[in-house]
Amino acid sequence: MDKQLVPGLRLLVLQMLAIDALIHLSVVAPRLAASSVSGEFPRVVTVFMALSIAAIVVGALAVWAGAVSYRTAYLLVVLLTAGEIVGWLLFHNTGLGHTHDAGIVESTIEHVVGDPLETAAKTAEVVALALAAYLLRVDAAARTRRPSPVGRLLARDD
């Protein structure tokens, strides 16, 4: 396998997660601001989106610091993105959120085609999920513990 492929795919996963987090932030920030002004607790979906943003940021920093292995990070990306996709499907197709009196396929297509932000977010989540699952299988570094960049910096004798 090309030595640049795995690092490139890792970067692509990170970029997909960043896109997803930024889209969620653009949706969540006004809702949280409105909740703080009204004094009401935000909707559950808003809280979950805020938690997914925090998970992405904390997870990326934990991998960078060497506190989380690539294998664990890939597993967490798979779980997070699968959870976001399933949660989105449940929200838009059940009484938990709202329905359009259409089947799950029609409703999903209506949302994905009808809103460019949802299209971008769901595409980023699916790509991140697929790449993380692929990297879980092919990345040799996912099976070994690596020293953190912070630990390497602190260990320098010069």
C-alpha positions as CSV (number, residue, x, y, z in Angstrom):
1,M,0.0,0.0,0.0
2,D,1.2,3.5,-0.8
3,K,2.8,5.0,2.3
4,Q,1.0,8.3,1.7
5,L,-2.5,6.8,1.4
6,V,-3.1,6.1,5.1
7,P,-2.0,9.5,6.3
8,G,-4.0,11.1,3.5
9,L,-7.1,9.1,4.5
10,R,-6.7,10.1,8.1
11,L,-6.6,13.7,7.1
12,L,-9.7,13.2,5.0
13,V,-11.5,11.7,7.9
14,L,-10.5,14.7,10.0
15,Q,-11.7,17.1,7.3
16,M,-15.0,15.4,7.0
17,L,-15.5,15.6,10.8
18,A,-14.5,19.3,10.8
19,I,-17.1,19.9,8.1
20,D,-19.7,18.1,10.1
21,A,-18.8,19.9,13.3
22,L,-18.9,23.3,11.5
23,I,-22.3,22.6,10.0
24,H,-23.7,21.5,13.3
25,L,-22.2,24.6,15.0
26,S,-24.0,26.8,12.4
27,V,-27.3,25.2,13.4
28,V,-26.6,24.9,17.2
29,A,-25.1,28.3,18.0
30,P,-28.3,30.3,17.2
31,R,-30.5,27.7,19.0
32,L,-28.3,27.8,22.1
33,A,-28.2,31.6,22.1
34,A,-32.0,31.7,21.9
35,S,-32.3,29.2,24.7
36,S,-30.0,31.2,26.9
37,V,-32.0,34.4,26.3
38,S,-35.3,32.6,26.9
39,G,-34.0,30.7,30.0
40,E,-35.5,27.5,28.6
41,F,-33.5,24.3,28.3
42,P,-32.6,23.7,24.6
43,R,-34.2,20.9,22.6
44,V,-32.7,17.4,23.0
45,V,-31.6,17.4,19.4
46,T,-29.7,20.7,20.0
47,V,-27.9,19.2,23.0
48,F,-27.0,16.1,21.0
49,M,-25.5,18.2,18.2
50,A,-23.5,20.3,20.7
51,L,-22.2,17.1,22.2
52,S,-21.2,15.7,18.8
53,I,-19.2,18.9,18.2
54,A,-17.5,18.6,21.5
55,A,-16.7,14.9,20.9
56,I,-15.1,15.7,17.5
57,V,-12.9,18.5,19.0
58,V,-11.9,16.6,22.1
59,G,-11.3,13.4,20.1
60,A,-9.1,15.1,17.5
61,L,-7.1,16.7,20.3
62,A,-6.8,13.4,22.2
63,V,-5.5,11.6,19.1
64,W,-3.0,14.5,18.4
65,A,-1.8,14.3,22.0
66,G,-1.4,10.5,21.8
67,A,-4.0,9.9,24.6
68,V,-6.1,7.9,22.2
69,S,-4.8,5.3,19.7
70,Y,-5.8,5.4,16.0
71,R,-7.8,2.2,16.5
72,T,-9.8,3.7,19.3
73,A,-10.3,6.9,17.3
74,Y,-11.5,4.9,14.2
75,L,-14.0,3.0,16.4
76,L,-15.2,6.2,18.0
77,V,-15.6,7.9,14.6
78,V,-17.6,4.9,13.4
79,L,-19.9,5.0,16.5
80,L,-20.3,8.8,16.4
81,T,-21.1,9.0,12.7
82,A,-23.4,6.0,12.7
83,G,-25.2,7.5,15.8
84,E,-25.6,10.8,14.0
85,I,-27.0,9.2,10.9
86,V,-29.4,6.9,12.8
87,G,-30.4,9.8,15.1
88,W,-31.1,12.0,12.1
89,L,-33.2,9.3,10.4
90,L,-35.2,8.8,13.7
91,F,-35.7,12.5,14.2
92,H,-37.0,13.1,10.6
93,N,-39.1,9.9,10.4
94,T,-40.7,9.3,13.8
95,G,-42.6,11.0,16.5
96,L,-39.3,11.8,18.2
97,G,-38.9,14.7,15.8
98,H,-41.2,15.4,12.9
99,T,-42.6,13.4,10.0
100,H,-43.8,14.2,6.6
101,D,-46.4,11.5,6.3
102,A,-44.1,9.8,3.8
103,G,-42.1,6.6,3.9
104,I,-38.6,6.7,5.3
105,V,-37.0,6.7,1.8
106,E,-39.1,9.5,0.5
107,S,-38.6,11.6,3.7
108,T,-34.9,11.0,3.7
109,I,-34.6,12.0,0.0
110,E,-36.7,15.1,0.6
111,H,-34.4,16.2,3.4
112,V,-31.2,15.4,1.7
113,V,-32.2,17.0,-1.6
114,G,-34.1,19.9,-0.1
115,D,-31.4,21.3,2.3
116,P,-27.8,21.8,1.1
117,L,-26.5,21.9,4.7
118,E,-28.1,18.5,5.5
119,T,-26.7,17.2,2.2
120,A,-23.2,18.3,3.2
121,A,-23.5,17.1,6.8
122,K,-24.9,13.6,5.9
123,T,-22.3,13.3,3.1
124,A,-19.5,14.2,5.4
125,E,-20.7,11.7,8.0
126,V,-21.1,8.9,5.6
127,V,-17.6,9.5,4.1
128,A,-16.1,9.7,7.6
129,L,-17.8,6.5,8.6
130,A,-16.7,4.6,5.5
131,L,-13.1,5.8,5.7
132,A,-12.8,5.1,9.5
133,A,-14.1,1.6,8.9
134,Y,-11.7,1.1,6.1
135,L,-8.7,2.5,8.1
136,L,-9.7,0.2,11.0
137,R,-8.9,-2.7,8.7
138,V,-5.9,-1.5,6.8
139,D,-4.0,0.9,9.1
140,A,-1.1,-0.9,10.8
141,A,-0.7,2.0,13.2
142,A,-4.2,1.2,14.5
143,R,-2.8,-1.9,16.1
144,T,0.1,-0.3,17.9
145,R,0.5,2.4,20.6
146,R,2.4,5.4,19.4
147,P,4.2,8.1,21.3
148,S,2.4,11.4,21.5
149,P,3.8,14.5,19.9
150,V,3.6,16.2,23.3
151,G,5.5,13.4,24.9
152,R,8.2,13.5,22.2
153,L,8.5,17.3,22.7
154,L,8.9,16.9,26.4
155,A,11.5,14.1,26.0
156,R,13.9,16.1,23.9
157,D,17.3,16.7,25.5
158,D,18.4,19.6,23.3
